[in-house]
Amino acid sequence: MEQDKIFIDIRTSGLTVAQVMREIEKIRAENPGYEIFLDGDAHAIAGRRKAP
């Protein structure tokens, strides 16, 4: 299984919650082949390839 891809590390980004939510929507639009989510364990916006 492929590891999750980290798009933005929240700990070092300095983004507000509203900015994080906008970034998630932007990343989803730019990466239709990925499930994009906020990973609480990694403190990051992450994604994984959608199952075929």
N, C-alpha and C positions, 0 to 999 in steps of 0.2 A: 504494500500500500504506500502510495506517495505521501510524503509529509505535507502538512499545511504550509501554505505560502504566507509569509508575513508581509503585509503591504505597508503598514505604519505601526511603529512602536509607540504606543500611547505614553509611556513613561518619559520619553525624551522629546516628544513632539510639541508640548506646550499648548495643544489644542483644547478648546472648551468643549463641553458636552455637545452643544449645538453644532460646532465645527466637526466633531467626530461623526455625528449623524449625517451631515452633509457629505463628508468624505466617503462614508459607507455607500451612500446612494451613488456618488460619482464613480466609485470603484466598481460597483455592481453594473452600472451602465457601460463601463469600459471593458469589463471582463465577463461577458455573458456565459462563458463556459465554466465559471466558478460560482460556488456558493460562498457568499461573503458574509462574515459574522464578526462580532466583537468577542474575542477570546479573553475571558477573565483571568485564566491561569497564566497566559503569556502577556497579559496587559497590552494587547495589540489588536489591530484590525487584521483579520486573517481570512484566508480563503482556501477552499479545496475544490478540486475538479468535480464537476457534477457527474454522477454515475450515468453511463450510457443507457 
